[in-house]
């Protein structure tokens, strides 16, 4: 008697998707790594403490390498990792089409929303991170932004705790 067993079940080969990023920045990266990218791009960044000792807010400027367009930069860090990174451009939405095209070829088709008043957004979500391109208005009032967000870092914050004089810990 011959017993034939089916071939072993194996998971299909899944290609690892690249992490969401823009200009080399990715949500969750160490702030020191972000500072290195900013310096390499001849930008600047200034950081300050917040009321929550676990967080710092950093602001600055960096030039978009492909166009030399100066972008304002905001990094909110949690435990010295970039939880939220926002690049913003005021007075123009010119590079948005180029940004969306490049990001689409890198990360696939985004979720797109269009709203009245010339407001549009494109969003990619992957492994607890989000990348969103937004544009609003036109002409001198136009604004464009790219936001990278690391959900697990933000979710892990929980309420701020304070120690009472008697040693008891209470949320604010």
C-alpha positions as CSV (number, residue, x, y, z in Angstrom):
1,X,0.0,0.0,0.0
2,X,1.3,3.4,-1.0
3,X,0.3,6.4,1.0
4,X,0.5,9.7,-0.7
5,X,0.5,12.8,1.4
6,X,-0.2,16.3,0.1
7,X,2.7,18.7,-0.3
8,X,3.4,20.8,2.8
9,X,1.4,24.0,3.0
10,X,3.6,27.0,2.8
11,X,2.8,30.7,2.9
12,X,2.9,32.4,-0.4
13,X,6.0,34.5,-0.9
14,X,5.1,38.0,0.3
15,X,7.3,40.8,-0.8
16,X,8.2,43.2,2.1
17,X,6.8,46.6,1.3
18,X,9.1,49.6,1.9
19,X,8.3,51.8,4.8
20,X,6.4,55.0,4.0
21,X,8.9,57.9,3.6
22,X,9.4,61.3,2.0
23,X,12.9,62.8,1.3
24,X,14.4,60.0,3.4
25,X,12.3,60.8,6.4
26,X,10.0,58.2,7.9
27,X,7.7,58.2,10.9
28,X,9.3,56.5,13.9
29,X,12.9,57.3,12.9
30,X,15.3,58.6,15.6
31,X,15.4,62.4,15.8
32,X,19.2,62.2,15.5
33,X,18.8,60.5,12.1
34,X,16.4,63.2,11.0
35,X,18.9,65.9,12.1
36,X,21.5,64.2,9.9
37,X,19.2,64.3,6.9
38,X,18.4,68.0,7.6
39,X,22.1,68.9,7.9
40,X,22.9,67.0,4.7
41,X,20.1,69.0,3.0
42,X,21.6,72.3,4.3
43,X,18.5,72.8,6.5
44,X,18.1,73.8,10.1
45,X,16.1,72.5,13.0
46,X,15.5,73.9,16.5
47,X,13.9,71.7,19.2
48,X,12.2,72.7,22.5
49,X,10.8,70.8,25.4
50,X,7.0,70.5,25.8
51,X,4.9,70.4,28.9
52,X,5.1,66.6,28.6
53,X,8.7,65.5,29.3
54,X,8.3,62.5,27.0
55,X,7.9,64.8,24.0
56,X,9.8,67.5,22.1
57,X,8.7,69.8,19.2
58,X,11.2,70.8,16.6
59,X,10.8,73.3,13.8
60,X,12.9,74.3,10.9
61,X,13.4,74.3,7.1
62,X,14.8,72.0,4.5
63,X,15.0,72.2,0.7
64,X,13.3,69.5,-1.3
65,X,16.2,68.0,-3.2
66,X,14.5,67.5,-6.5
67,X,13.3,71.1,-6.8
68,X,15.3,73.1,-4.3
69,X,11.9,74.3,-2.9
70,X,12.3,75.3,0.8
71,X,9.9,73.4,3.0
72,X,8.9,74.3,6.5
73,X,9.4,71.3,8.8
74,X,7.8,70.3,12.1
75,X,8.8,67.2,14.0
76,X,7.0,66.1,17.2
77,X,9.0,63.4,18.9
78,X,8.1,60.9,21.5
79,X,11.1,59.5,23.5
80,X,13.4,61.0,20.8
81,X,11.7,59.2,17.9
82,X,9.8,61.2,15.2
83,X,6.1,60.5,15.9
84,X,4.8,63.2,13.5
85,X,6.8,64.8,10.7
86,X,5.1,67.6,8.7
87,X,6.6,69.3,5.6
88,X,4.6,72.4,4.5
89,X,4.7,74.8,1.7
90,X,2.8,78.1,1.7
91,X,1.9,80.1,-1.4
92,X,2.0,77.2,-3.8
93,X,0.8,73.7,-4.5
94,X,3.0,73.4,-7.6
95,X,5.0,70.3,-6.5
96,X,2.0,68.3,-5.2
97,X,1.4,66.5,-8.5
98,X,5.0,65.5,-8.7
99,X,5.0,64.4,-5.0
100,X,1.9,62.3,-5.5
101,X,3.2,60.7,-8.7
102,X,6.5,59.8,-7.1
103,X,4.8,58.4,-3.9
104,X,2.3,56.5,-6.0
105,X,5.0,54.8,-7.9
106,X,6.8,53.9,-4.7
107,X,3.9,52.9,-2.4
108,X,1.0,52.1,-4.7
109,X,-2.3,53.8,-5.3
110,X,-3.4,56.1,-2.4
111,X,-6.8,56.7,-0.9
112,X,-7.8,60.0,-2.4
113,X,-10.3,62.6,-1.2
114,X,-11.5,65.7,-2.8
115,X,-13.5,68.4,-0.9
116,X,-15.0,71.7,-1.9
117,X,-12.8,74.7,-2.0
118,X,-9.9,73.2,-3.8
119,X,-9.0,70.8,-0.9
120,X,-7.6,67.4,-1.8
121,X,-5.6,64.7,0.0
122,X,-3.9,61.5,-0.8
123,X,-3.2,58.9,1.9
124,X,-1.2,55.8,2.3
125,X,-1.3,53.6,5.5
126,X,1.1,50.8,6.2
127,X,2.1,48.9,9.4
128,X,0.9,51.5,11.8
129,X,2.2,54.5,9.8
130,X,0.5,57.0,7.6
131,X,1.7,59.3,4.9
132,X,-0.7,62.0,3.7
133,X,-0.3,64.7,1.0
134,X,-2.8,67.6,1.3
135,X,-3.4,70.7,-0.7
136,X,-5.7,73.6,-0.1
137,X,-6.6,76.6,-2.2
138,X,-4.7,78.2,-5.0
139,X,-2.6,81.2,-5.8
140,X,-1.0,83.2,-2.9
141,X,-3.4,81.4,-0.4
142,X,-2.4,77.9,-1.5
143,X,-0.9,75.4,1.0
144,X,0.5,72.0,0.5
145,X,1.7,69.6,3.2
146,X,3.1,66.1,3.6
147,X,2.5,64.4,7.0
148,X,4.1,61.2,8.2
149,X,2.6,59.8,11.4
150,X,3.7,56.8,13.6
151,X,0.5,55.5,15.2
152,X,2.1,53.1,17.8
153,X,4.4,55.9,19.2
154,X,1.4,58.2,19.7
155,X,-0.9,55.4,21.0
156,X,1.8,54.4,23.5
157,X,1.8,57.8,25.2
158,X,-1.2,57.3,27.3
159,X,-2.2,60.0,29.8
160,X,0.5,62.1,31.4
161,X,1.2,61.0,34.9
162,X,2.2,63.2,37.8
163,X,3.5,62.3,41.2
164,X,1.6,63.7,44.2
165,X,3.4,64.7,47.3
166,X,2.3,61.5,49.0
167,X,3.9,59.5,46.2
168,X,0.6,58.5,44.6
169,X,0.7,58.6,40.7
170,X,-2.4,60.2,39.0
171,X,-3.2,61.0,35.4
172,X,-3.7,64.7,34.5
